[in-house]
Amino acid sequence: MEDRGLEPPQETSGNTGVAAKRGAESGAVGGGSAPDDPELAAVVDAWPTLPEGVKGDIVAMVKGARDD
């Protein structure tokens, strides 16, 4: 057989590079999970349609509240 470039190794280390656990460990909302708080759910639902300035204001308020 002639050489045609890179060949995959015949043996692997067993590491497939795919995590068994999905989703963020931080508990981030996403991947089909909805927040339990109806007010937060409303924000998450509206987020894609909010103007960038409003999104920025919300993020700034959250960060500011965490600094307190």
PDB file with one MODEL, atoms N, CA, C and O in Angstrom:
MODEL        1
ATOM      1  N   MET A   1       0.847  -1.165   0.000  1.00  0.00           N
ATOM      2  CA  MET A   1       0.000   0.000   0.000  1.00  0.00           C
ATOM      3  C   MET A   1       0.895   1.232   0.000  1.00  0.00           C
ATOM      4  O   MET A   1       1.894   1.269   0.719  1.00  0.00           O
ATOM      5  N   GLU A   2       0.555   2.225  -0.787  1.00  0.00           N
ATOM      6  CA  GLU A   2       1.374   3.427  -0.866  1.00  0.00           C
ATOM      7  C   GLU A   2       0.957   4.443   0.196  1.00  0.00           C
ATOM      8  O   GLU A   2      -0.180   4.422   0.667  1.00  0.00           O
ATOM      9  N   ASP A   3       1.879   5.332   0.573  1.00  0.00           N
ATOM     10  CA  ASP A   3       1.604   6.387   1.542  1.00  0.00           C
ATOM     11  C   ASP A   3       0.735   7.462   0.900  1.00  0.00           C
ATOM     12  O   ASP A   3       1.029   7.927  -0.201  1.00  0.00           O
ATOM     13  N   ARG A   4      -0.333   7.855   1.589  1.00  0.00           N
ATOM     14  CA  ARG A   4      -1.226   8.883   1.062  1.00  0.00           C
ATOM     15  C   ARG A   4      -1.411  10.035   2.055  1.00  0.00           C
ATOM     16  O   ARG A   4      -2.323  10.841   1.874  1.00  0.00           O
ATOM     17  N   GLY A   5      -0.606  10.139   3.063  1.00  0.00           N
ATOM     18  CA  GLY A   5      -0.749  11.217   4.032  1.00  0.00           C
ATOM     19  C   GLY A   5      -0.917  10.668   5.426  1.00  0.00           C
ATOM     20  O   GLY A   5      -0.490   9.554   5.730  1.00  0.00           O
ATOM     21  N   LEU A   6      -1.535  11.450   6.259  1.00  0.00           N
ATOM     22  CA  LEU A   6      -1.706  11.053   7.648  1.00  0.00           C
ATOM     23  C   LEU A   6      -2.712   9.915   7.760  1.00  0.00           C
ATOM     24  O   LEU A   6      -3.798   9.955   7.182  1.00  0.00           O
ATOM     25  N   GLU A   7      -2.332   8.938   8.495  1.00  0.00           N
ATOM     26  CA  GLU A   7      -3.196   7.788   8.737  1.00  0.00           C
ATOM     27  C   GLU A   7      -3.585   7.783  10.207  1.00  0.00           C
ATOM     28  O   GLU A   7      -2.748   8.107  11.049  1.00  0.00           O
ATOM     29  N   PRO A   8      -4.816   7.430  10.551  1.00  0.00           N
ATOM     30  CA  PRO A   8      -5.181   7.336  11.967  1.00  0.00           C
ATOM     31  C   PRO A   8      -4.410   6.190  12.621  1.00  0.00           C
ATOM     32  O   PRO A   8      -4.145   5.169  11.986  1.00  0.00           O
ATOM     33  N   PRO A   9      -4.056   6.363  13.883  1.00  0.00           N
ATOM     34  CA  PRO A   9      -3.324   5.288  14.561  1.00  0.00           C
ATOM     35  C   PRO A   9      -4.192   4.034  14.673  1.00  0.00           C
ATOM     36  O   PRO A   9      -5.417   4.114  14.759  1.00  0.00           O
ATOM     37  N   GLN A  10      -3.533   2.885  14.671  1.00  0.00           N
ATOM     38  CA  GLN A  10      -4.246   1.622  14.792  1.00  0.00           C
ATOM     39  C   GLN A  10      -4.780   1.416  16.200  1.00  0.00           C
ATOM     40  O   GLN A  10      -5.801   0.753  16.385  1.00  0.00           O
ATOM     41  N   GLU A  11      -4.101   1.979  17.197  1.00  0.00           N
ATOM     42  CA  GLU A  11      -4.540   1.869  18.577  1.00  0.00           C
ATOM     43  C   GLU A  11      -4.805   3.266  19.112  1.00  0.00           C
ATOM     44  O   GLU A  11      -4.100   4.212  18.760  1.00  0.00           O
ATOM     45  N   THR A  12      -5.812   3.401  19.955  1.00  0.00           N
ATOM     46  CA  THR A  12      -6.110   4.689  20.558  1.00  0.00           C
ATOM     47  C   THR A  12      -5.823   4.652  22.045  1.00  0.00           C
ATOM     48  O   THR A  12      -5.682   3.584  22.641  1.00  0.00           O
ATOM     49  N   SER A  13      -5.739   5.838  22.637  1.00  0.00           N
ATOM     50  CA  SER A  13      -5.496   5.930  24.078  1.00  0.00           C
ATOM     51  C   SER A  13      -6.756   5.653  24.876  1.00  0.00           C
ATOM     52  O   SER A  13      -6.707   5.544  26.101  1.00  0.00           O
ATOM     53  N   GLY A  14      -7.892   5.537  24.182  1.00  0.00           N
ATOM     54  CA  GLY A  14      -9.157   5.330  24.871  1.00  0.00           C
ATOM     55  C   GLY A  14      -9.884   6.627  25.129  1.00  0.00           C
ATOM     56  O   GLY A  14     -11.059   6.612  25.496  1.00  0.00           O
ATOM     57  N   ASN A  15      -9.214   7.749  24.947  1.00  0.00           N
ATOM     58  CA  ASN A  15      -9.829   9.048  25.150  1.00  0.00           C
ATOM     59  C   ASN A  15     -10.495   9.471  23.850  1.00  0.00           C
ATOM     60  O   ASN A  15      -9.818   9.746  22.860  1.00  0.00           O
ATOM     61  N   THR A  16     -11.810   9.524  23.854  1.00  0.00           N
ATOM     62  CA  THR A  16     -12.531   9.882  22.639  1.00  0.00           C
ATOM     63  C   THR A  16     -12.702  11.385  22.493  1.00  0.00           C
ATOM     64  O   THR A  16     -13.093  11.853  21.424  1.00  0.00           O
ATOM     65  N   GLY A  17     -12.419  12.157  23.544  1.00  0.00           N
ATOM     66  CA  GLY A  17     -12.569  13.592  23.492  1.00  0.00           C
ATOM     67  C   GLY A  17     -14.006  14.052  23.688  1.00  0.00           C
ATOM     68  O   GLY A  17     -14.287  15.244  23.567  1.00  0.00           O
ATOM     69  N   VAL A  18     -14.910  13.148  23.983  1.00  0.00           N
ATOM     70  CA  VAL A  18     -16.313  13.490  24.195  1.00  0.00           C
ATOM     71  C   VAL A  18     -16.628  13.308  25.670  1.00  0.00           C
ATOM     72  O   VAL A  18     -16.457  12.226  26.231  1.00  0.00           O
ATOM     73  N   ALA A  19     -17.091  14.385  26.283  1.00  0.00           N
ATOM     74  CA  ALA A  19     -17.416  14.312  27.703  1.00  0.00           C
ATOM     75  C   ALA A  19     -18.681  13.488  27.906  1.00  0.00           C
ATOM     76  O   ALA A  19     -19.627  13.573  27.122  1.00  0.00           O
ATOM     77  N   ALA A  20     -18.682  12.703  28.951  1.00  0.00           N
ATOM     78  CA  ALA A  20     -19.856  11.885  29.260  1.00  0.00           C
ATOM     79  C   ALA A  20     -20.975  12.746  29.820  1.00  0.00           C
ATOM     80  O   ALA A  20     -22.152  12.424  29.659  1.00  0.00           O
ATOM     81  N   LYS A  21     -20.610  13.839  30.477  1.00  0.00           N
ATOM     82  CA  LYS A  21     -21.581  14.725  31.100  1.00  0.00           C
ATOM     83  C   LYS A  21     -21.772  15.943  30.209  1.00  0.00           C
ATOM     84  O   LYS A  21     -20.796  16.520  29.730  1.00  0.00           O
ATOM     85  N   ARG A  22     -23.009  16.335  29.985  1.00  0.00           N
ATOM     86  CA  ARG A  22     -23.289  17.473  29.117  1.00  0.00           C
ATOM     87  C   ARG A  22     -23.782  18.650  29.936  1.00  0.00           C
ATOM     88  O   ARG A  22     -24.296  18.476  31.041  1.00  0.00           O
ATOM     89  N   GLY A  23     -23.626  19.841  29.396  1.00  0.00           N
ATOM     90  CA  GLY A  23     -24.116  21.043  30.053  1.00  0.00           C
ATOM     91  C   GLY A  23     -23.066  21.661  30.955  1.00  0.00           C
ATOM     92  O   GLY A  23     -22.061  21.029  31.282  1.00  0.00           O
ATOM     93  N   ALA A  24     -23.302  22.883  31.347  1.00  0.00           N
ATOM     94  CA  ALA A  24     -22.358  23.607  32.187  1.00  0.00           C
ATOM     95  C   ALA A  24     -22.461  23.135  33.628  1.00  0.00           C
ATOM     96  O   ALA A  24     -23.553  22.895  34.143  1.00  0.00           O
ATOM     97  N   GLU A  25     -21.316  23.005  34.267  1.00  0.00           N
ATOM     98  CA  GLU A  25     -21.311  22.597  35.660  1.00  0.00           C
ATOM     99  C   GLU A  25     -21.804  23.720  36.571  1.00  0.00           C
ATOM    100  O   GLU A  25     -22.183  23.474  37.716  1.00  0.00           O
ATOM    101  N   SER A  26     -21.797  24.954  36.061  1.00  0.00           N
ATOM    102  CA  SER A  26     -22.190  26.082  36.887  1.00  0.00           C
ATOM    103  C   SER A  26     -23.695  26.182  37.084  1.00  0.00           C
ATOM    104  O   SER A  26     -24.166  27.018  37.856  1.00  0.00           O
ATOM    105  N   GLY A  27     -24.453  25.338  36.393  1.00  0.00           N
ATOM    106  CA  GLY A  27     -25.899  25.400  36.485  1.00  0.00           C
ATOM    107  C   GLY A  27     -26.486  26.415  35.519  1.00  0.00           C
ATOM    108  O   GLY A  27     -27.613  26.874  35.701  1.00  0.00           O
ATOM    109  N   ALA A  28     -25.723  26.764  34.492  1.00  0.00           N
ATOM    110  CA  ALA A  28     -26.202  27.737  33.515  1.00  0.00           C
ATOM    111  C   ALA A  28     -27.463  27.231  32.829  1.00  0.00           C
ATOM    112  O   ALA A  28     -27.631  26.031  32.615  1.00  0.00           O
ATOM    113  N   VAL A  29     -28.335  28.154  32.492  1.00  0.00           N
ATOM    114  CA  VAL A  29     -29.575  27.813  31.811  1.00  0.00           C
ATOM    115  C   VAL A  29     -29.272  27.535  30.353  1.00  0.00           C
ATOM    116  O   VAL A  29     -28.509  28.268  29.724  1.00  0.00           O
ATOM    117  N   GLY A  30     -29.850  26.507  29.824  1.00  0.00           N
ATOM    118  CA  GLY A  30     -29.648  26.183  28.422  1.00  0.00           C
ATOM    119  C   GLY A  30     -29.835  24.706  28.195  1.00  0.00           C
ATOM    120  O   GLY A  30     -30.080  23.949  29.135  1.00  0.00           O
ATOM    121  N   GLY A  31     -29.721  24.298  26.962  1.00  0.00           N
ATOM    122  CA  GLY A  31     -29.836  22.888  26.651  1.00  0.00           C
ATOM    123  C   GLY A  31     -31.191  22.317  26.971  1.00  0.00           C
ATOM    124  O   GLY A  31     -31.305  21.129  27.272  1.00  0.00           O
ATOM    125  N   GLY A  32     -32.232  23.143  26.911  1.00  0.00           N
ATOM    126  CA  GLY A  32     -33.571  22.633  27.138  1.00  0.00           C
ATOM    127  C   GLY A  32     -34.072  22.757  28.564  1.00  0.00           C
ATOM    128  O   GLY A  32     -35.236  22.459  28.833  1.00  0.00           O
ATOM    129  N   SER A  33     -33.220  23.189  29.485  1.00  0.00           N
ATOM    130  CA  SER A  33     -33.695  23.347  30.854  1.00  0.00           C
ATOM    131  C   SER A  33     -34.225  24.763  31.042  1.00  0.00           C
ATOM    132  O   SER A  33     -33.607  25.725  30.586  1.00  0.00           O
ATOM    133  N   ALA A  34     -35.341  24.890  31.696  1.00  0.00           N
ATOM    134  CA  ALA A  34     -35.957  26.199  31.929  1.00  0.00           C
ATOM    135  C   ALA A  34     -35.758  26.598  33.384  1.00  0.00           C
ATOM    136  O   ALA A  34     -35.741  25.742  34.269  1.00  0.00           O
ATOM    137  N   PRO A  35     -35.606  27.905  33.635  1.00  0.00           N
ATOM    138  CA  PRO A  35     -35.466  28.352  35.015  1.00  0.00           C
ATOM    139  C   PRO A  35     -36.756  28.118  35.800  1.00  0.00           C
ATOM    140  O   PRO A  35     -37.850  28.141  35.235  1.00  0.00           O
ATOM    141  N   ASP A  36     -36.615  27.891  37.110  1.00  0.00           N
ATOM    142  CA  ASP A  36     -37.770  27.678  37.973  1.00  0.00           C
ATOM    143  C   ASP A  36     -38.504  28.983  38.270  1.00  0.00           C
ATOM    144  O   ASP A  36     -39.709  28.981  38.524  1.00  0.00           O
ATOM    145  N   ASP A  37     -37.777  30.090  38.236  1.00  0.00           N
ATOM    146  CA  ASP A  37     -38.346  31.403  38.555  1.00  0.00           C
ATOM    147  C   ASP A  37     -39.053  31.966  37.316  1.00  0.00           C
ATOM    148  O   ASP A  37     -38.416  32.127  36.274  1.00  0.00           O
ATOM    149  N   PRO A  38     -40.347  32.265  37.405  1.00  0.00           N
ATOM    150  CA  PRO A  38     -41.079  32.762  36.235  1.00  0.00           C
ATOM    151  C   PRO A  38     -40.538  34.097  35.707  1.00  0.00           C
ATOM    152  O   PRO A  38     -40.570  34.343  34.501  1.00  0.00           O
ATOM    153  N   GLU A  39     -40.042  34.955  36.602  1.00  0.00           N
ATOM    154  CA  GLU A  39     -39.483  36.232  36.146  1.00  0.00           C
ATOM    155  C   GLU A  39     -38.189  36.010  35.373  1.00  0.00           C
ATOM    156  O   GLU A  39     -37.957  36.653  34.349  1.00  0.00           O
ATOM    157  N   LEU A  40     -37.347  35.103  35.860  1.00  0.00           N
ATOM    158  CA  LEU A  40     -36.120  34.766  35.145  1.00  0.00           C
ATOM    159  C   LEU A  40     -36.446  34.102  33.812  1.00  0.00           C
ATOM    160  O   LEU A  40     -35.790  34.367  32.805  1.00  0.00           O
ATOM    161  N   ALA A  41     -37.453  33.244  33.806  1.00  0.00           N
ATOM    162  CA  ALA A  41     -37.874  32.592  32.569  1.00  0.00           C
ATOM    163  C   ALA A  41     -38.303  33.622  31.529  1.00  0.00           C
ATOM    164  O   ALA A  41     -38.031  33.453  30.340  1.00  0.00           O
ATOM    165  N   ALA A  42     -38.975  34.694  31.971  1.00  0.00           N
ATOM    166  CA  ALA A  42     -39.399  35.748  31.049  1.00  0.00           C
ATOM    167  C   ALA A  42     -38.198  36.466  30.450  1.00  0.00           C
ATOM    168  O   ALA A  42     -38.194  36.792  29.263  1.00  0.00           O
ATOM    169  N   VAL A  43     -37.175  36.714  31.271  1.00  0.00           N
ATOM    170  CA  VAL A  43     -35.960  37.364  30.773  1.00  0.00           C
ATOM    171  C   VAL A  43     -35.251  36.454  29.770  1.00  0.00           C
ATOM    172  O   VAL A  43     -34.836  36.902  28.701  1.00  0.00           O
ATOM    173  N   VAL A  44     -35.117  35.181  30.121  1.00  0.00           N
ATOM    174  CA  VAL A  44     -34.448  34.216  29.235  1.00  0.00           C
ATOM    175  C   VAL A  44     -35.206  34.102  27.920  1.00  0.00           C
ATOM    176  O   VAL A  44     -34.591  34.032  26.857  1.00  0.00           O
ATOM    177  N   ASP A  45     -36.524  34.083  27.979  1.00  0.00           N
ATOM    178  CA  ASP A  45     -37.342  33.964  26.779  1.00  0.00           C
ATOM    179  C   ASP A  45     -37.197  35.199  25.886  1.00  0.00           C
ATOM    180  O   ASP A  45     -37.145  35.078  24.663  1.00  0.00           O
ATOM    181  N   ALA A  46     -37.131  36.379  26.492  1.00  0.00           N
ATOM    182  CA  ALA A  46     -37.053  37.626  25.728  1.00  0.00           C
ATOM    183  C   ALA A  46     -35.641  37.948  25.247  1.00  0.00           C
ATOM    184  O   ALA A  46     -35.479  38.737  24.316  1.00  0.00           O
ATOM    185  N   TRP A  47     -34.625  37.357  25.856  1.00  0.00           N
ATOM    186  CA  TRP A  47     -33.227  37.724  25.604  1.00  0.00           C
ATOM    187  C   TRP A  47     -32.860  37.831  24.113  1.00  0.00           C
ATOM    188  O   TRP A  47     -32.244  38.826  23.729  1.00  0.00           O
ATOM    189  N   PRO A  48     -33.203  36.865  23.264  1.00  0.00           N
ATOM    190  CA  PRO A  48     -32.786  36.962  21.854  1.00  0.00           C
ATOM    191  C   PRO A  48     -33.348  38.191  21.128  1.00  0.00           C
ATOM    192  O   PRO A  48     -32.767  38.634  20.137  1.00  0.00           O
ATOM    193  N   THR A  49     -34.455  38.740  21.601  1.00  0.00           N
ATOM    194  CA  THR A  49     -35.069  39.870  20.902  1.00  0.00           C
ATOM    195  C   THR A  49     -34.747  41.216  21.541  1.00  0.00           C
ATOM    196  O   THR A  49     -35.141  42.255  21.012  1.00  0.00           O
ATOM    197  N   LEU A  50     -34.043  41.216  22.664  1.00  0.00           N
ATOM    198  CA  LEU A  50     -33.705  42.465  23.332  1.00  0.00           C
ATOM    199  C   LEU A  50     -32.612  43.217  22.567  1.00  0.00           C
ATOM    200  O   LEU A  50     -31.706  42.597  22.009  1.00  0.00           O
ATOM    201  N   PRO A  51     -32.696  44.548  22.541  1.00  0.00           N
ATOM    202  CA  PRO A  51     -31.616  45.332  21.931  1.00  0.00           C
ATOM    203  C   PRO A  51     -30.311  45.122  22.705  1.00  0.00           C
ATOM    204  O   PRO A  51     -30.328  44.870  23.910  1.00  0.00           O
ATOM    205  N   GLU A  52     -29.192  45.228  22.004  1.00  0.00           N
ATOM    206  CA  GLU A  52     -27.886  44.999  22.643  1.00  0.00           C
ATOM    207  C   GLU A  52     -27.668  45.913  23.847  1.00  0.00           C
ATOM    208  O   GLU A  52     -27.076  45.488  24.838  1.00  0.00           O
ATOM    209  N   GLY A  53     -28.132  47.150  23.779  1.00  0.00           N
ATOM    210  CA  GLY A  53     -27.975  48.075  24.902  1.00  0.00           C
ATOM    211  C   GLY A  53     -28.703  47.605  26.143  1.00  0.00           C
ATOM    212  O   GLY A  53     -28.193  47.740  27.256  1.00  0.00           O
ATOM    213  N   VAL A  54     -29.887  47.058  25.961  1.00  0.00           N
ATOM    214  CA  VAL A  54     -30.668  46.533  27.091  1.00  0.00           C
ATOM    215  C   VAL A  54     -29.961  45.314  27.673  1.00  0.00           C
ATOM    216  O   VAL A  54     -29.867  45.173  28.893  1.00  0.00           O
ATOM    217  N   LYS A  55     -29.464  44.434  26.807  1.00  0.00           N
ATOM    218  CA  LYS A  55     -28.716  43.263  27.290  1.00  0.00           C
ATOM    219  C   LYS A  55     -27.515  43.712  28.118  1.00  0.00           C
ATOM    220  O   LYS A  55     -27.246  43.167  29.189  1.00  0.00           O
ATOM    221  N   GLY A  56     -26.807  44.702  27.614  1.00  0.00           N
ATOM    222  CA  GLY A  56     -25.642  45.218  28.331  1.00  0.00           C
ATOM    223  C   GLY A  56     -26.013  45.786  29.688  1.00  0.00           C
ATOM    224  O   GLY A  56     -25.301  45.582  30.672  1.00  0.00           O
ATOM    225  N   ASP A  57     -27.144  46.509  29.739  1.00  0.00           N
ATOM    226  CA  ASP A  57     -27.608  47.065  31.017  1.00  0.00           C
ATOM    227  C   ASP A  57     -27.943  45.952  32.012  1.00  0.00           C
ATOM    228  O   ASP A  57     -27.602  46.047  33.192  1.00  0.00           O
ATOM    229  N   ILE A  58     -28.597  44.917  31.544  1.00  0.00           N
ATOM    230  CA  ILE A  58     -28.961  43.796  32.429  1.00  0.00           C
ATOM    231  C   ILE A  58     -27.705  43.118  32.968  1.00  0.00           C
ATOM    232  O   ILE A  58     -27.607  42.836  34.162  1.00  0.00           O
ATOM    233  N   VAL A  59     -26.753  42.859  32.087  1.00  0.00           N
ATOM    234  CA  VAL A  59     -25.502  42.211  32.513  1.00  0.00           C
ATOM    235  C   VAL A  59     -24.775  43.093  33.520  1.00  0.00           C
ATOM    236  O   VAL A  59     -24.251  42.589  34.513  1.00  0.00           O
ATOM    237  N   ALA A  60     -24.735  44.408  33.279  1.00  0.00           N
ATOM    238  CA  ALA A  60     -24.065  45.330  34.204  1.00  0.00           C
ATOM    239  C   ALA A  60     -24.752  45.332  35.567  1.00  0.00           C
ATOM    240  O   ALA A  60     -24.082  45.372  36.598  1.00  0.00           O
ATOM    241  N   MET A  61     -26.093  45.288  35.577  1.00  0.00           N
ATOM    242  CA  MET A  61     -26.819  45.252  36.856  1.00  0.00           C
ATOM    243  C   MET A  61     -26.510  43.972  37.622  1.00  0.00           C
ATOM    244  O   MET A  61     -26.323  44.002  38.838  1.00  0.00           O
ATOM    245  N   VAL A  62     -26.458  42.852  36.915  1.00  0.00           N
ATOM    246  CA  VAL A  62     -26.164  41.584  37.580  1.00  0.00           C
ATOM    247  C   VAL A  62     -24.757  41.604  38.159  1.00  0.00           C
ATOM    248  O   VAL A  62     -24.547  41.221  39.310  1.00  0.00           O
ATOM    249  N   LYS A  63     -23.791  42.053  37.354  1.00  0.00           N
ATOM    250  CA  LYS A  63     -22.409  42.122  37.851  1.00  0.00           C
ATOM    251  C   LYS A  63     -22.299  43.075  39.029  1.00  0.00           C
ATOM    252  O   LYS A  63     -21.590  42.792  39.995  1.00  0.00           O
ATOM    253  N   GLY A  64     -23.000  44.205  38.954  1.00  0.00           N
ATOM    254  CA  GLY A  64     -22.977  45.172  40.054  1.00  0.00           C
ATOM    255  C   GLY A  64     -23.569  44.600  41.328  1.00  0.00           C
ATOM    256  O   GLY A  64     -23.068  44.860  42.421  1.00  0.00           O
ATOM    257  N   ALA A  65     -24.620  43.832  41.193  1.00  0.00           N
ATOM    258  CA  ALA A  65     -25.253  43.223  42.359  1.00  0.00           C
ATOM    259  C   ALA A  65     -24.360  42.174  43.005  1.00  0.00           C
ATOM    260  O   ALA A  65     -24.417  41.967  44.217  1.00  0.00           O
ATOM    261  N   ARG A  66     -23.546  41.521  42.208  1.00  0.00           N
ATOM    262  CA  ARG A  66     -22.642  40.503  42.763  1.00  0.00           C
ATOM    263  C   ARG A  66     -21.493  41.121  43.528  1.00  0.00           C
ATOM    264  O   ARG A  66     -20.926  40.495  44.424  1.00  0.00           O
ATOM    265  N   ASP A  67     -21.148  42.349  43.176  1.00  0.00           N
ATOM    266  CA  ASP A  67     -20.043  43.045  43.851  1.00  0.00           C
ATOM    267  C   ASP A  67     -20.433  43.553  45.223  1.00  0.00           C
ATOM    268  O   ASP A  67     -19.562  43.873  46.032  1.00  0.00           O
ATOM    269  N   ASP A  68     -21.724  43.632  45.502  1.00  0.00           N
ATOM    270  CA  ASP A  68     -22.198  44.148  46.799  1.00  0.00           C
ATOM    271  C   ASP A  68     -21.906  43.204  47.932  1.00  0.00           C
ATOM    272  O   ASP A  68     -22.241  43.495  49.080  1.00  0.00           O
TER     273      ASP A  68
ENDMDL
END
